[in-house]
């Protein structure tokens, strides 16, 4: 389950919004100060300053228009150009190890196709390499389409009352959806097709991420069923029907039914309010044009820019939620976490958050340093109780934060500990996951008993908890979001 932070909370918290454009080898990074505030919006793309003091920043979903005095521009290399440099170096070395390292880097930065191409190049160099042979075996499984399952489709349709919903079958997913099949003006695909493509990217990235670290997970043989509601109200009706009490969620995976459910974030009350503001500004813009007001230029630019920012944020939120819940689904479908096993909130949400892609309206890779998650970790880090490793591992974080009315800090802590363990103690983390699979479901356990057992199991795998916590704190102090790094370079 993913509790959606939302567009307004990110802006209100003065977190930087990243809007990236695929562009040339070098891109202009513009820091836009929202008029009348101290809030900055970070945009990467192509910036052009026009005569008269206006500026345009090009984004894949359209052009944003500003007053040039509100922008600071820095020229930096794009991820694509960084990849090109690294690829030249790896090619010069001509070794399997160099190509594998670049394949890992590419996957982490959202370049799935390039990562797979590099594996092919490495295979040509040495098809007897043991790691490559394991990877090739995995990819044969991954590339094999899941078999059809009419009975599974009927079961889910009966569950959701969705006998009239359309179906879209991809290699590994069955997507049930409703709503109009309108082509997106940029991708020329329907929203269902865009979500299906994203699910497949998360699917392949999931298996390769583990495999690059030496853990080969066998893909499921049946299609994974996902439901996409076109309207937030329908999603909430389903949530109440299932008696889940998840009023703040933007999507969820239901282990008992083995199905994931989402809705189009653009239909949520928060986005409806933003769209209302955008429409109001659009009306003001038309009035300014008619009246030839002196401020009409600023009004027109701001209205168009707000409209596009809302569109970008809508797509970004959908990418974030789908990638998060897809990992919940994959962890259960592959047996990494038992569907009928003990549900440990920090473990499940930490892994899903590690894979979650919340950047700039596109899939941006695995293990991102997410601004929201890092911000909530930093918020609790000074607290000797709520910020401690013991508190997180005991799984008390979500219980306490729910009582306090906001579970986002618990998500941040779960993400932070998982990020550290995944990157620095991967084998230990996998041993911990395996040990958790041996635990009973624990339905009748008291919260305190559950907490004590979590700590005992953790200590079996990581006996020096105090030393590990010191290492974790040091690790977290080194983390910077992409936006923070760029902001520091731009000052």
C-alpha positions in Angstrom: 0.0 0.0 0.0 1.3 3.4 -0.9 0.1 6.6 0.8 0.3 9.3 -1.8 2.1 12.4 -0.6 0.5 14.6 -3.3 1.5 17.6 -5.3 0.5 20.3 -2.7 2.4 18.6 0.1 5.6 18.5 -1.9 5.3 22.2 -2.8 4.2 23.2 0.7 7.2 21.3 2.1 9.5 23.3 -0.1 10.8 20.1 -1.7 12.1 20.6 -5.2 10.1 19.2 -8.1 12.1 17.5 -10.8 11.0 17.8 -14.4 13.4 16.2 -16.8 13.4 16.3 -20.5 15.2 13.9 -22.8 17.5 16.2 -24.7 20.9 16.8 -26.2 24.2 15.8 -24.6 24.0 18.9 -22.5 20.8 20.3 -20.9 19.9 23.5 -19.2 18.9 23.1 -15.6 16.6 26.0 -14.7 15.7 27.0 -11.1 12.4 28.7 -11.2 11.3 30.8 -8.3 7.5 30.8 -8.0 6.5 34.5 -7.9 5.6 35.8 -4.4 7.3 32.8 -2.7 10.7 31.3 -1.8 9.8 28.0 -3.5 11.9 26.8 -6.3 11.0 24.4 -9.0 13.8 22.5 -10.8 13.4 21.9 -14.5 15.9 20.1 -16.8 15.6 20.4 -20.5 16.2 23.0 -23.1 15.9 26.7 -22.0 15.6 29.6 -24.4 15.6 33.2 -23.4 13.5 35.4 -25.7 13.8 39.1 -26.5 11.6 41.0 -24.0 12.6 39.0 -21.0 10.6 35.8 -21.3 11.9 32.2 -21.3 10.7 28.8 -22.5 11.7 25.4 -21.1 10.9 22.5 -23.3 9.6 19.3 -21.6 8.4 16.0 -23.3 4.9 16.9 -22.4 5.0 20.5 -23.7 6.7 23.8 -23.3 6.7 25.9 -20.1 6.8 29.6 -20.2 8.3 32.0 -17.6 9.5 35.4 -17.0 13.2 35.2 -17.4 13.9 37.1 -14.2 12.4 34.2 -12.2 15.0 31.7 -13.7 18.6 30.8 -12.9 20.1 28.5 -15.5 23.0 26.0 -15.2 24.2 23.8 -18.1 24.8 20.2 -17.1 25.4 16.8 -18.8 22.3 14.7 -19.4 22.1 11.1 -18.1 22.3 10.0 -21.7 25.6 11.8 -22.2 26.9 10.3 -18.9 26.0 6.9 -20.3 27.8 7.5 -23.6 31.0 8.4 -21.7 30.8 5.4 -19.5 30.1 3.1 -22.5 33.1 4.3 -24.3 35.2 3.6 -21.3 33.7 0.1 -20.9 34.2 -0.6 -24.5 37.9 0.4 -24.3 38.4 -2.0 -21.4 36.8 -4.8 -23.4 36.0 -6.9 -20.3 32.8 -8.6 -19.1 33.2 -7.0 -15.7 33.2 -3.5 -17.1 30.1 -4.2 -19.2 28.3 -5.7 -16.3 29.1 -2.8 -14.0 27.7 -0.4 -16.7 24.7 -2.6 -17.1 24.0 -2.3 -13.4 24.5 1.5 -13.5 22.1 1.7 -16.5 19.4 -0.3 -14.8 19.6 1.9 -11.7 19.2 5.0 -13.8 16.2 3.8 -15.7 18.0 2.7 -18.9 16.5 -0.9 -19.0 17.0 -1.3 -22.8 20.6 -0.2 -22.6 21.3 -2.5 -19.7 20.0 -5.5 -21.6 22.0 -4.5 -24.7 25.2 -4.5 -22.6 24.4 -8.0 -21.3 24.3 -9.0 -25.0 27.6 -7.4 -25.7 29.2 -9.1 -22.6 27.8 -12.5 -23.8 29.6 -12.0 -27.2 32.8 -11.5 -25.3 32.6 -14.6 -23.1 29.5 -16.8 -23.3 31.2 -19.2 -20.8 31.2 -16.6 -18.0 29.2 -18.1 -15.1 27.4 -15.0 -14.1 26.3 -14.3 -17.7 25.1 -17.9 -18.0 22.9 -17.4 -14.9 21.7 -14.1 -16.2 20.9 -15.6 -19.6 18.9 -18.4 -17.9 16.9 -15.8 -16.0 16.2 -13.8 -19.1 14.8 -16.8 -20.8 12.3 -17.2 -18.0 11.6 -13.4 -18.0 11.1 -13.3 -21.8 8.6 -16.2 -21.7 5.0 -14.9 -21.7 2.8 -16.0 -18.8 0.1 -18.5 -19.8 -3.6 -17.4 -20.1 -5.8 -18.0 -17.1 -9.5 -17.5 -17.9 -10.5 -18.8 -14.4 -8.2 -16.2 -12.7 -9.7 -13.4 -14.9 -13.2 -14.5 -14.0 -12.4 -14.6 -10.3 -11.1 -11.1 -10.3 -14.0 -9.8 -12.4 -16.4 -11.4 -9.9 -14.5 -9.8 -7.1 -14.7 -6.2 -8.5 -18.0 -6.5 -10.3 -16.0 -5.7 -13.4 -17.6 -7.9 -16.1 -17.8 -4.9 -18.4 -14.3 -3.8 -17.9 -11.9 -3.9 -20.9 -8.8 -6.1 -20.8 -5.3 -5.5 -22.0 -2.9 -8.5 -21.9 0.8 -7.9 -21.9 3.6 -10.5 -21.6 3.3 -10.8 -17.8 0.2 -8.8 -16.8 -3.6 -8.8 -17.3 -4.8 -5.3 -16.9 -8.6 -4.8 -16.4 -9.7 -1.2 -16.9 -12.6 1.1 -17.7 -12.9 4.6 -19.1 -12.4 6.1 -22.6 -9.5 4.9 -24.7 -8.1 8.4 -25.5 -4.7 8.6 -27.0 -2.2 10.6 -25.0 -1.0 13.5 -27.2 2.7 12.8 -26.4 3.1 9.0 -26.3 0.2 8.3 -28.7 -0.9 5.5 -26.4 -3.9 5.1 -24.1 -3.6 5.4 -20.4 -4.0 1.7 -20.1 -1.2 1.0 -22.6 1.1 3.4 -20.7 0.4 1.7 -17.4 0.9 -1.7 -19.0 4.2 -0.7 -20.5 5.3 0.6 -17.1 4.3 -2.6 -15.3 6.5 -4.6 -17.8 9.5 -2.2 -17.1 9.1 -2.7 -13.4 8.8 -6.5 -13.9 12.1 -6.8 -15.8 13.9 -4.3 -13.6 12.8 -6.2 -10.5 14.4 -9.5 -11.6 17.6 -8.0 -13.0 18.2 -5.9 -9.9 18.2 -8.9 -7.7 20.2 -11.0 -10.3 22.9 -8.4 -10.5 23.5 -8.9 -6.8 23.5 -12.7 -7.1 19.9 -13.6 -6.2 18.0 -15.3 -9.1 14.3 -15.2 -8.5 12.1 -17.4 -10.7 9.3 -15.5 -12.5 5.7 -16.5 -12.0 4.1 -18.7 -14.7 0.6 -17.1 -14.5 -0.3 -13.5 -15.5 -0.4 -11.0 -12.6 -3.9 -9.3 -12.5 -4.1 -5.5 -12.1 -7.2 -3.3 -12.0 -7.1 0.3 -13.2 -10.2 2.4 -12.3 -10.6 5.5 -14.4 -12.4 7.3 -11.6 -11.3 7.9 -8.0 -14.9 7.5 -6.7 -15.1 3.9 -8.2 -11.8 3.0 -6.5 -13.0 4.2 -3.2 -16.3 2.2 -3.5 -14.1 -0.9 -4.1 -12.0 0.0 -1.1 -15.1 0.2 1.1 -16.5 -3.0 -0.4 -13.3 -4.8 0.6 -13.5 -3.1 4.0 -9.8 -2.0 3.9 -10.2 1.5 5.4 -7.5 2.9 3.2 -8.9 6.3 2.5 -5.6 8.0 1.8 -4.2 5.4 -0.5 -3.7 5.8 -4.3 -3.4 2.1 -4.9 -3.0 -1.2 -3.1 -2.0 -4.9 -3.5 -4.4 -7.3 -1.9 -2.5 -10.5 -0.9 -5.6 -12.6 -0.1 -6.9 -12.0 -3.6 -3.6 -11.7 -5.4 -4.6 -8.5 -7.3 -3.4 -4.9 -7.5 -5.8 -2.0 -7.8 -5.1 1.6 -8.9 -7.0 4.7 -10.1 -6.2 7.6 -12.4 -4.6 10.1 -10.0 -6.0 12.9 -12.1 -9.5 12.1 -10.8 -8.6 12.5 -7.1 -10.1 15.4 -5.1 -6.6 17.0 -4.8 -6.2 17.1 -8.6 -9.7 18.2 -9.2 -9.0 21.2 -6.9 -5.8 21.9 -8.9 -7.7 21.6 -12.2 -10.3 24.0 -10.8 -7.5 26.5 -10.1 -6.1 26.0 -13.5 -9.4 26.6 -15.2 -9.9 29.7 -13.1 -6.5 31.0 -14.3 -7.4 30.0 -17.9 -10.5 32.2 -17.6 -8.4 35.0 -16.2 -6.0 34.5 -19.1 -8.8 34.9 -21.6 -10.1 38.0 -19.9 -6.6 39.5 -19.9 -6.3 38.8 -23.6 -9.6 40.5 -24.3 -8.8 43.5 -22.1 -5.2 43.7 -23.3 -4.1 44.1 -19.8 -0.5 45.2 -19.1 -0.1 42.0 -17.1 -1.6 39.8 -19.6 1.7 38.3 -20.7 2.5 37.1 -17.1 -1.0 35.8 -16.6 -0.9 33.8 -19.9 2.5 32.3 -19.2 1.6 31.3 -15.6 -1.8 29.8 -16.6 -0.2 27.7 -19.3 2.7 26.6 -17.1 0.4 25.6 -14.2 -1.7 23.5 -16.6 1.3 21.7 -17.8 2.8 21.2 -14.3 -0.5 19.6 -13.2 -0.3 17.2 -16.2 3.3 16.3 -15.5 2.6 15.8 -11.8 -0.5 13.6 -12.6 1.7 11.3 -14.7 4.5 11.3 -12.1 2.1 10.3 -9.4 0.7 7.4 -11.5 4.3 6.2 -12.2 5.1 6.3 -8.5 2.1 4.4 -7.3 2.1 1.7 -10.0 5.8 1.0 -9.5 5.3 0.8 -5.8 2.4 -1.6 -5.8 3.8 -3.7 -8.7 6.7 -4.6 -6.4 4.4 -5.7 -3.6 2.7 -7.9 -6.2 6.0 -9.3 -7.5 7.4 -10.0 -4.1 4.3 -12.1 -3.3 4.0 -13.8 -6.8 7.6 -14.9 -6.7 7.6 -16.1 -3.1 10.1 -13.6 -1.9 7.5 -12.8 0.7 4.9 -15.4 1.5 1.3 -14.3 0.7 0.1 -16.2 3.7 3.1 -15.3 5.9 3.6 -12.7 8.6 3.0 -9.2 7.3 5.8 -6.9 8.5 5.0 -3.4 7.4 8.5 -1.9 7.4 9.9 -4.9 5.4 7.1 -4.9 2.7 6.8 -1.1 2.4 10.6 -0.6 2.6 11.2 -2.9 -0.4 8.3 -1.4 -2.5 9.6 2.1 -1.7 13.2 1.2 -2.7 11.9 0.3 -6.2 9.4 3.1 -6.4 9.9 5.5 -9.2 8.6 9.0 -8.3 10.6 11.2 -10.6 9.5 13.5 -13.4 6.6 11.6 -15.0 8.7 8.7 -16.2 10.3 5.5 -15.1 13.6 6.6 -13.6 15.2 3.4 -12.4 15.7 1.5 -9.1 17.0 2.8 -5.8 16.3 6.5 -6.3 17.1 8.9 -3.6 13.5 10.1 -3.2 13.0 13.6 -1.8 9.9 12.8 0.2 11.3 9.6 1.7 14.6 11.2 2.6 12.8 14.3 4.0 10.7 12.2 6.4 13.8 10.1 7.5 15.6 13.4 8.3 12.5 14.6 10.2 12.6 11.7 12.6 16.4 11.0 12.6 17.1 13.2 15.7 14.3 11.5 17.7 16.1 9.0 20.0 13.0 6.7 20.0 11.1 7.1 16.7 14.3 7.6 14.7 16.1 4.5 16.1 16.9 1.3 14.2 15.3 -0.7 17.0 12.0 1.2 16.6 11.9 0.6 12.8 12.9 -3.1 13.0 10.3 -3.8 15.8 7.7 -2.6 13.3 6.2 -0.1 15.7 6.7 2.8 13.4 3.5 2.3 11.4 1.5 1.7 14.5 2.6 4.8 16.2 2.5 7.1 13.1 -1.1 5.8 12.4 -2.1 6.9 15.9 -0.5 10.3 15.2 -2.5 10.6 12.0 0.3 10.4 9.3 2.1 7.3 8.3 4.4 9.0 5.8 7.3 9.3 8.4 7.1 5.5 8.8 7.4 5.0 5.1 10.5 7.3 5.1 12.1 5.3 7.8 11.3 1.9 6.2 12.7 3.2 2.9 15.9 4.5 4.6 16.7 1.3 6.3 15.9 -0.9 3.3 17.9 1.4 1.0 21.0 1.0 3.3 20.6 -2.8 3.7 19.9 -3.4 0.0 23.0 -1.4 -1.1 25.5 -2.3 1.7 24.3 -5.6 3.2 22.4 -7.3 0.5 23.2 -10.9 1.5 22.2 -10.2 5.1 19.0 -8.6 4.0 18.1 -11.7 1.8 18.9 -13.9 4.8 16.6 -11.8 6.9 13.8 -12.1 4.4 14.3 -15.9 4.2 14.2 -16.1 8.0 11.0 -14.0 8.1 9.4 -16.5 5.7 9.7 -19.2 8.4 7.6 -17.2 11.0 4.0 -18.1 11.7 1.2 -15.7 10.5 0.9 -14.4 14.0 -2.7 -13.1 13.8 -3.3 -13.4 17.5 0.0 -11.9 18.6 0.2 -8.8 20.7 2.0 -5.8 19.2 4.7 -6.1 21.8 5.2 -9.8 21.1 5.5 -9.1 17.4 8.0 -6.4 18.1 10.2 -8.6 20.2 10.2 -11.4 17.6 11.2 -9.0 14.9 14.1 -7.7 16.9 15.2 -11.3 17.8 15.2 -12.4 14.1 17.0 -9.3 13.0 19.7 -9.8 15.7 20.2 -13.4 14.5 21.2 -12.1 11.1 22.8 -8.8 12.2 24.2 -9.5 15.7 26.0 -6.1 16.1 22.9 -3.9 15.9 24.6 -0.9 17.5 27.4 -1.0 15.0 25.0 -1.4 12.2 23.0 1.6 13.3 26.2 3.8 13.4 27.0 2.6 9.8 23.4 3.3 8.7 23.5 6.9 10.1 26.8 7.6 8.3 25.4 6.1 5.0 22.2 8.3 5.2 24.3 11.4 5.7 25.9 10.9 2.4 22.6 10.6 0.5 21.5 13.6 -1.7 18.6 13.7 -4.0 19.3 14.5 -7.7 17.5 17.8 -7.2 19.7 18.6 -4.1 22.9 17.9 -6.0 21.8 20.0 -8.9 20.6 22.8 -6.7 24.0 22.9 -4.9 25.7 23.0 -8.3 23.4 25.8 -9.4 24.1 28.1 -6.5 
